[in-house]
Amino acid sequence: MYDVAVIGGGPAGLSAAIQTRARGKSVLVVSGDDRDNPLYKTQRIDNYLGFYDVTGKELLERFRTHAAQMGVERKEGRVLNIMAMNGTFYLSIGSDMEQARAVVLATGVVRSAKYAGEEEHLGAGVSYCATCDGMLYRGKEVAVVGLAADAPQEANWLKEIGCKVTYISPNEPDALRPDIPAVKAGKVEVLGGQKVEGLRAGSTTIPCEGVFILRASMAPADLLPGLELDGNYIKVDRNMATSIPGVFAAGDCTGLPLQVSKAVGEGQVAGHRAAEYIDHNPIA
């Protein structure tokens, strides 16, 4: 079990992680592919103190090196849900499970709007994890809605285990197997009654039994039911504490301005307060 789990490997998450380590706590950072991080794509940054004319990729690499040097552990993956029970948070990361005594949410801005038919068919053909549920669809038609940088690799894996895969994305997929048909569409609708029967992608209807919707990360309210929001952002106090004891948030997910310096500062507070929370709530 870790003392603190940080969801997100951007400036806020890594700042929280090093503050937690500075106070002698164990910490795990869970993050997805760097290519999904807006900072990674930024070509030039001039307004972060001490780092004039630096690319976002360079800055992110420096942050990550710093965290690694302080003993921060990192796990690449997508957190699907978080369950709190008896003072412990259980994090479902793909097909794996990790435990922590406190959590810092640093997910960035995540669009929470779901596709038509998505919520109604969750668990009845709609999945957010190919490695978790892919074996259930061997020999069957499935659709992969690729919204994350690593989605083509997951589609390739589904094909390799025997699924009949169609890939749907608003952008041209990178490294998708040539024998997987791809449909370019930004708007999709999950079709079916009691279970998934197909997917409408733009003007194309794809018959299928399973739909894998692969976003870069889950919306905070989907990760933690009961988490209080302020509009589309996580509601926090000056200690970066959320409405759920033991859960803190920092960075773009807490609101404007969406700036690196704000994210780093909020991460510092969140990591500090998460460490304090553990000190004041010892394991029984």
N, C-alpha and C positions, 0 to 999 in steps of 0.2 A: 504494500500500500504506500502511495506517495502522500506527502503532507499536502501538496497543492498540485492540482492539474490546471494547466492553462490551455484554453481552447483558442488557437490562433497563433501563428508564428510571425506576425508582423511587428511593427515597432511597439505597440502597446503590450502585446503578449510577451515579447522578449524582455521588455523593460520590467514587467511584473515578475518574470521568472528570475532575473538576476537580483532583484530586490529580495525575493524570497530566499534565494541561495545565500545572499549576504547575511541573512538572519539565521543561517544554519539549517534551513528546511530543505527537504528533498522536493524536487519539482519535475513534472513531466509536461512538456509542450507538445500538443497534438496539432498538427497542421497538414494541409494538403499540398498540392503541387505549387511551387513558387510562381508558376506562370499565371495562376489565378489571383495573385496578389497585385492590387493596383500599383503599389510602390515599385514592384519589380519592373513594371512596364514604363515607369516614368523616366524620360530621357535626361532631364536636367532638374536639379534642385538647388536653389540659391538661398532659401530662407530658413534653413536649419542651422543653428548656431555652430560655428566651427567647421562646417563642411560645405563651403561655397563651391558651386559648380561641380556637383557630384551626381552621378546617375542613381536612380532608385535601386538598381541592382547592386551597385557597389556599396551603397549605404546598408542595404539589407544583409549583404554578406558580412559587413563589419559587425553589425548587431549580432548575427548568428555566431560568428567567431568568438565574440566577447562572451556570449551565453555559454558556449561549449567550454571555454576556458574556465568558467566558474562552476562547471559540473552540472549544467542543465541537461537533462535527457530529452531527446526528441523522438517522437513517433510519427511517421507519416501515415495519414489516414483521415477518414471523415467521421466525426462523432455524430452518431445517429440519434442518440437520446441519452439523457442523464437522469438517474433515479436516486433520490435521497432516501436513506433508510438507516435509522439508529445512529445518526451522526457520521455516516459514511456516504459518499457519492459514488455511484457505480456508473461508469462511462462505457457505453457500447460503441466500439470503434471498429466498424466493419463487422467481422466475425469474432473480434477479440473483446475482452472486457478488462478495464483497469479500474482501480479504486483510489480515492483520494479523500482527505479530510476537509478540504476546501477547494473551491473552483473559482478561477478567474475567466470570465468570458471576454475574449478579445477577437470576436469573429469578423470585425469590419462591418460594412453595410451589406446586409443580406436581404434580398427581395423575398418577402413572405407570401406574395400572391401565388396561389396554386392554380394549376390548369383545371379547366372544366373536367369533371369526372375523376380527378385525382384523389381527392379526399374520400369520396364515396367508395373507391375501389382499393384503398390502402389495405394491404393484407389479403385482398381478393384478386390479386393479379398485378397490383402496383407495388413496386419495391424501390428502395433507395440504395440497395447494396447488391451488386452483382455477385461478389464472392460469398455472400450470405445465402442467397436464394437461387443462384444460377442452376444448381444441380436439380432443382425441382422442375426445370424446363428443358431438360435434355430431350432432343428430338422434336421439340415444339417451336412454334413461331413466337419470337419475342421482338419487341421494339426497344431500342436504347435511345433515350432522349439525352443527347450529350451537351451538358452545360458547363462541364469542368474540363480542364486541360488534359486530365488523364482518362477521360471517358472513352476515347478510342481504344486504349489499352484494355479497358474492362470489356468493351464490345468484342475485341479480339479474343479475350479469354473465354467469353461465352460461346463464341464460334468454335473454339478449340475443344470445349467439353461436349459439343454436339448440339448446341442450340442453333436454330435457324434465325439469324439475326438481320434486322434492318436498322440502320443507324439514321437518326434524325437530329439535325442541328441547324441553327441559324447561320453557322459559319462552316467553311471548308474544313473537314477533319484532317488532323495531322497524324500520320502513321497508322491509318485505318487499313486493315487487310483489303486487298483489291477484290476479294470475292465476297465482301459484305456490301450490299447495295446501300447507297446513301441518298437521303432525301433532304433537301435544303428547305427548312421551314422554321419560322420563329414562333408560330402559334400552333398549339396542338390541343386535342381533346381526346380524353380516354372514353372509349365506347363500351357499352355492355350493360347487362342487368345486374344479376347477383354476382357476376364475375366479369373480368375483362374479356371482351370479344374482339376488340380492335382499337386502332388509334387513327384519328384523323389529323394529318399533318398538312396544313395548308389546304390544297385542293385534292390531296391524295389520301385515300383510306387504306390502311394497312391491317389486314386480318392478323390477329395475334392473341395469345393467351396470357402473355406477360409483358409488362411495360416497366423498364428500369429507367427511372428519372434520376440522372446523376448530376446534381448541382455541386458547386464548389464547397458549400457548407449549408447546414440546416439553419432555418430561421430560429432565433433565440427562443421564441415562444413555443416552437415545436420541440426544441431540445429539452426545455424545462417547463412543463405545464404549470400554470400559476404564476409565472414570472410577470411582474407588472411592467407595462410599457408606457412610454410617453409618445404617443403617435406611433411612428415606425421605429423608435429607438428604445433602448432599455432604460428604465427609470432608475437613477442612482442618487445617493446623497453625497455630501462632500467627502465622505470616506470611500466613495465608489462602491458602497454596499447596495445590493439590490433588495427586492422585497423578500427574498429567500435567505434566511440565515446561513452564513458560510459561503454564499455566492457573491462575487464581486464582478464588476464589469469595467472595461476601459477602452478608450480609443474611439474609432468611428462608430461603433455600435451604440455609443451613448449620446451621439448627436454632434451637431456642428460646433466649431469649424472642423472640417476633415483635413487636419494638418498633422505632420509627423511630430512636431514639437508638443502638440496637445496630447497625442497618443502616448508619447514617451512619458510625459508628466503624469497623466492619469494612470499609466501602467505602474509607475513608481509608487503612487498612493495605494493602488489596488494590491500590489505585491506586499507592501508593508502591512496593510490592514489584514490581509489574508494570513500572514505570519502571526500577527497579534491574535487573530481569531483562534488559531490553533493553540497558542500559549494559554488562552483563557478558557479553552474547552478541551481539557485533556481527555484522553481515551479512558473510559471507565474500567 
